[in-house]
Amino acid sequence: MFRTPPYRMTNTGKFSILTLLATALLTLPLMAIAKTAIIVTPLGNIEIELLEADAPQTVANFLNYVANDRYNKTFIHRSLSEFIIQGGGFSFIDGNALDVEAFPAVENEFKVSNTRGTVAMAKLSNQPDSATSQWFINLADNSENLDNQNGGFTAFARVIGDGMDIADAISQLPTVNASGPFTDLPVINYSGGDITEANLVMTAVSEKPLAPQKPAFVMNAGLNDAWYNPITDGQGFFITVFPELGAVSLGWFTYDTELPPEGASVSLGDAGLRWMTAVGAIDGNSAVMNIEFTSGGLFDTASDVQATDPVGSDGTITLTFEDCGSGLVEYDITSIDKRGSVSIET
């Protein structure tokens, strides 16, 4: 096991690592935090994950109703067993069913299939871009039907957790024909006469951020060290984690106990201490890193370092740690057509 670099450095130095690090920081992705909404009902809450990447305008439209409290005091007004439950269209105030005040219709964004557990927007027949406030939960795989009519129904969310248990329970309630748009109205403890708020599946919707799930292990500064391959002699990695920047740099070197011939070319695995650097953004316990080969920069000379142009165009390394004592380097070095993996220990 080696801890210090050998006598000669022929491929890179501080310049290369800083250049790659600066490039990586310019392209670091923001941590994506999915949003969820909670549909509150008398039978329990239904949590839905909003599919912003697939239906951005529809999600924004839905959240606009939430932000303006237009989904408060609403109710599930349509229930069709093994098909859908539908809400968002009507509120119940002072004993009266009223239309939810609608914003302008949103453009259809059909992309996600209407399978069980998806939440989609209702719309007028033969008018693909007519969705306003009404939404429905698919109780079954309705893709064959709803994906192929009226431009396809835009699924903008997905029920998560035990929410489908609640949706199924609502669908199993008895329904009555209260005329108009309420021909399939689900009711609670209703035995006839006027329908009151207590007889309805009242709903309210609020937004809730979904915290990103943390992996079992996260890259941290405690990994900063010289790591090596216990099987192959002379293969090592210097790893530096920058937690505050969300980035990690890796220097891969090979070395030999004898000085290689003067003018020996740089090649992965050659004898002599030769370096390759890589930098990338941390994603939990792993990072996909851009590779850069460099040349020159001997410790005992004033020669300049020559870097790849464009920076990081030699390929990628995926660095993964399962714990603080072992990791895996997977490489795809397109510039020299080499691919493989190396297990590492510290």
N, C-alpha and C positions, 0 to 999 in steps of 0.2 A: 504494500500500500504506500503510495507516495503522497507527500503533503506539500512539497515545494517544487517549483518548476526546475527543470534541468538547466544546463548551462547556456542554451542558445535559443533565441526567439527569432524566427525567420518570416513569419507571416503577418502578424498584426500587432497592434499595441493599443494604447489608450485612444488614439484617434478613431480607429475603426469602431470600437464599442460605443463611443460617444456619438458618432455619426449615425449608427444604426439605432441607438436609443432615441435620438432626436426624431428620426424618421418614424419610429414606432409610436412615439407619443403623439405625433400629429394625426395618427390614424386610430388611436385607441377608441374602441366602441364604448358608448355609454351603457351602463348596466340597465338592461331592459327590465322594467317592472310591469308585469301585466296587471291590468285593472280588473276588479270584479265589482259586481253590484249584488245587493241583497234584496230579494223580493220577499217581503214580510206577508205572511198569510195566517189565518187562524189555526191552520193545521201544522204550521211550522215554517221555517225560513228556507227559501230556495236561493242558493248562491250560484251566480253565473259568472263565468270568465268572459270578458269582452274581447272579441277578435279584431283588434284595431288594425293589424297588418292586413287582414283579408277584406275588411269592410270599414274603412276609416270614416267615410261620410255617414254611414248608417250608425256607427257607434257614437259619433259626435252628435247626431240627431237624437239618439236615445238619451244620452247624457244631458242634452239640452232640456229635455222634458224633466229629467231627474232634478237638475239644478234649479228649475223654476217651479218645483213642487207640483207639477201637473199630474204626477202619478200617485200622489197622496189621495186617500179616500176613493181609490178606484176599486174595481172588483172584476173577478173572472166572470165574463159574461157568456162564454161559450165553452162547452165541454163535449167532446166527441170521443167516446171510449176507443182506446187503442189507435187514436189518430192524433188529436191535439187538445190542449186547453189554451184559451185565448183571453187576453186582457189588454189593458192600456187604452181602451176606447171610451170608457164611461166611468163617471164618478157617481157616488151616491151621497147626496147632501140633503139634509132636512126631509128625508123620505122620498126624494125625487132622484131618478136616474137622469144624469145630464151628460151631454157630449163633452169629452175632454177637449179643451181649447187647443186646436192643432196649429203647429208651425207649418211652413211651406213643405210640400212633399219633397222627399229625398230621392236622388237618382238611384236606380237599381244597381246593386253591386253583387250579383249572384256569383259566388265562387265556391263556397263551402257547401257540401252536400247536406240535404235535409235528413240526416240520420237521427236515430233516437237520442234525445238529450240536447239537440241543438235548439237554439232560440232564433226565430226568424220574424221578419216583419210581414204583417198582413197588408194587402193592397186591393184596389178595385179590379174587377175582372177586365181582362184585355187592356190593362194600363200598367205596364211594367214599372213606370216611374211614379207611382201614386202612393207609396207608403208614407204614412204620417206618424201616428202615435201607437197604433195597435200592433202588439207582438203576440207570438204564440210559441208554445213549447211542443216540440215533436215528441209524442209518446211512443212512437214506433219508427222504423226505418221507412220514411215517406219519400225517399229519393226518387223512386221510379215515377211518382206522381208529381211532386212539388218541384223537382229539379227541371221538369220538362214542360211546364205550362207558365204562361204569362211572363216569359223571360227568365223563369227560375226565381224562387223566393229566396231573398237574401238572408242567409243565416249569419248573424252578427255576434253570437255568443254561444257558450256551451255550458250546460249545467254541470257543476262539480260537487264533490263531496257526496252527501246523502240526499241531495236536492231532488233526485228523481223519485225517491221514496215519497216525498211530499207531493210531487206532481202526480204520481200514480194514485195517491190517496185522494187528491182532489178529483181526479177523473172517475173515481169509484163512487163519488157522491151521486145521489139521485138528481135528475134534471127535470125541469118543468118548462112548459111552453108559456112564456109570459108575453107572447106576441112581439111583433116588430123584430128587432135584432136579437131578441132574447128567447128564441125558440128552443135553445138547448142550454138553459140557464142552470148551473149547479147550485143546489141549495143545501142548507144545514138545518136540521131539526124543523123542517117546514111541514105543516099539516093542513095548509089551506088558508085562504084569506089574503090580507095584504102582506106583501113581502117586506120585511124590515131589514135593517142593517145586520142584525144578528143572524138572519137567514142567508146572508151572502158571503161568498169567499172574498172578503175585503183584502185589498192589497195596498202596499206602499213600497216604494223603491228608493234605495239609497246607494250611493257609490262607496266602495271600499277598496283601498289599495291592496294588492296581493303581494306580500313580502316575498322576495326571491328566496328560493330554497337554498340553504347552505349545504355544500357537499360535506362528506364526512371529514375531509381534510382540505385545508386551504393553504396555498403557498404563502410562506412567510419568511422573514429575514433569518430565521434559524436555519434555513437551508443553505445559507451562504458558506461555501466551502469548496474544497477540491474533491470531486467525486471521481470514481474510477470503475472500470469494467473488471470484475474479479476473474474473468475467464481469459481475456485477451491482454497480453502484456503490452504496456506502453500506450494504452488508450485512456485518456482522462478528460475531465470537464471541470472548468471553473464556473460556478453558478453564483450569480448575484441577483437577489430579489429586491425590488424597490417597491415596498408595500404602498407608500404614499403616492406613488405614480401609477400603481397598478400594472407594473411592467417587470420583466425578468430578462437578464442577459446571460448568455452562455458562451464560453470559449472552449472549443474542442481542440485538443492537441494530441499529437503522436510524438514519441521521442525514442531515441536509441542511445545506447551507452557509448557508441562510437560516432565521431563526426562524419557526416555523409560527404561524398565527393563535392568539390567546389562546383557550383552551378547546377546542383541537383534540382530537378523540377519539383514543383509543389503538387502533391497528389495525396488524397486521403489514404492514410495507412502507411505512407512511406516512412522509412527510417529518418531519424532526425526530428527535432522539435519543430513542427509546423502547426499553424493555427487556422481555425475557422471560427468566425463569430456569428451569433444569431441573437436577435432581440424580438420580443413579442409581448402582447398584452396577456395578463393573467386572467384566467376564467376558472375560479375555484381552485381545483387541484392540478390544473393543466394550463398550458399555453402553446399556441401555434406561433412559431417564430420564423421570421425571414432570415435566410442565410446570406452571408457575404464572405467571399474569399478575398484576401488581400495579400500583397507581397511587399518585400522590402521591410524597412524598420528594424534592422538589427540593433541590438543593444549597444554594440561597440562601434557603430558607424553613424554617419549623419545622413544616410540615404532616406529618401522620402518613402512614405507608405503609398502604394498604389491600390486603389479600391475598385470593386466592381461598379460598373455604371450600366443601368441605374442601381442605386443602393438596394441590397437585399434581393437581387434578381436571380440568385444561384439556386434557390429552392426553399424548402421549408423543413423545420424540425418541430415535432410535437413532443413536448416535455411534460411528463405526467408523474406525480408522486402519490402513492397510496398512503404513505406515512412519512415520518421524519427520517427514516433510515434506508429507504429504498425508492428507486424510481426507474423510469423507462424513457429512453431517447429513441424516438422513431424518426428516421430521416428519409427525405425524398429530395436528393440533390440533382436537380435536372441538368445543371451545367456540366456535370461529369457522369451523368447517367448511373448514379448509385442510389440504391434504396435498401433499407433494412432497419434493424432495431438493435439497441444495446441496453442491457440491464446495468444499472449503476448502484453503487453503494458508497457510503462516505466513511 
